Amino acid sequence: MLRKKGKGTLYRIVVRSELTDSYASAFEGMEMQTKNGQTILSGEVKDQPHLFVILGIGDPEYGVTLDALMTTALEMFAYAQALGDRRRADPTDDLTSVLMGAEVDGERLTSQ
């Protein structure tokens, strides 16, 4: 997400392959640029259902279901939380270690 504008939110979505112009209509008015082997979609998304349509969630043609999305999101959350816990216990020279050592209003951030 880039920022709020109007009634929606501006997004910049990077697809790690070059999509042809035939996909443009599927992205409901998003600007589509292809460069360096990637396709960059940018534009306003009105709400979460609109974002799901853009990403093809629930469309059998794309094979992504809401259940699959939620499973992947939970896996990503679990990975990030475990990484935060590891970096808190054994810091390295990376952003996660810095975040795990940070304090806001006198309280340390959690791995959640």
C-alpha positions in Angstrom: 0.0 0.0 0.0 1.3 3.4 -0.9 -1.1 5.9 0.6 -4.8 6.8 1.0 -6.4 8.9 -1.7 -10.1 9.7 -2.2 -12.2 6.7 -1.2 -9.6 4.1 -1.9 -6.0 3.2 -1.2 -3.2 3.5 -3.7 -1.3 0.2 -4.2 1.8 -0.8 -6.0 1.8 -4.5 -6.8 4.9 -6.1 -8.3 4.5 -9.3 -10.3 7.7 -11.1 -10.8 7.1 -11.9 -14.5 6.1 -9.9 -17.5 2.4 -9.8 -18.1 1.0 -9.1 -21.5 -1.5 -6.3 -22.2 -4.2 -8.9 -22.4 -4.2 -9.0 -18.6 -4.9 -5.2 -18.3 -8.7 -5.6 -18.2 -8.4 -8.0 -15.3 -6.8 -5.4 -13.1 -9.8 -3.0 -13.2 -8.1 0.3 -14.1 -4.8 -0.3 -12.5 -1.8 1.2 -14.4 0.4 -1.6 -15.7 4.1 -1.2 -16.5 6.5 -3.9 -17.6 10.2 -3.5 -17.0 13.2 -5.6 -16.0 11.2 -8.8 -16.2 8.5 -7.6 -13.8 5.1 -6.1 -14.1 4.2 -3.2 -11.8 0.5 -2.5 -11.2 -0.3 0.8 -9.5 -3.5 2.5 -8.8 -6.4 3.1 -6.5 -8.2 0.1 -4.8 -11.6 1.0 -3.4 -11.8 -1.8 -0.7 -10.7 -5.3 0.2 -13.2 -7.0 -2.2 -11.9 -4.9 -5.0 -8.3 -5.9 -4.2 -9.3 -9.6 -4.1 -10.8 -9.1 -7.6 -7.6 -7.6 -8.9 -5.5 -10.4 -7.4 -7.9 -13.0 -8.8 -8.8 -14.5 -5.4 -11.8 -16.7 -5.6 -11.5 -16.9 -9.4 -11.1 -20.6 -10.5 -9.3 -19.5 -13.6 -6.4 -18.2 -11.4 -6.7 -21.1 -8.9 -6.4 -18.8 -5.8 -9.1 -19.3 -3.2 -9.7 -17.2 -0.1 -8.8 -20.3 1.9 -5.5 -20.5 0.1 -4.9 -16.8 0.7 -5.6 -17.1 4.4 -3.4 -20.2 4.7 -0.6 -18.4 3.0 -1.1 -15.3 5.2 -1.0 -17.3 8.4 2.1 -19.1 7.2 3.8 -15.7 6.5 2.7 -14.4 9.9 4.1 -17.5 11.7 7.4 -17.2 9.7 7.8 -13.5 10.6 7.0 -14.1 14.2 9.5 -17.0 14.4 12.1 -14.8 12.7 11.5 -12.0 15.2 11.9 -14.4 18.1 15.2 -15.8 16.7 16.5 -12.3 16.1 15.6 -11.2 19.6 17.5 -14.1 21.0 20.4 -13.9 18.6 20.6 -10.5 16.8 22.4 -10.1 13.5 23.0 -7.1 11.3 19.6 -6.9 9.8 16.3 -4.9 10.0 14.5 -7.6 12.0 17.1 -7.5 14.7 16.9 -3.7 14.9 13.1 -3.9 15.2 13.3 -6.6 17.8 15.6 -4.3 19.9 13.5 -1.2 19.4 11.4 0.5 22.0 8.3 2.6 21.6 7.2 4.7 24.6 9.5 2.7 26.8 8.2 -0.7 25.7 10.0 -3.2 23.5 8.3 -4.3 20.3 7.0 -7.9 20.2 7.5 -10.4 17.4 3.8 -10.1 16.7 
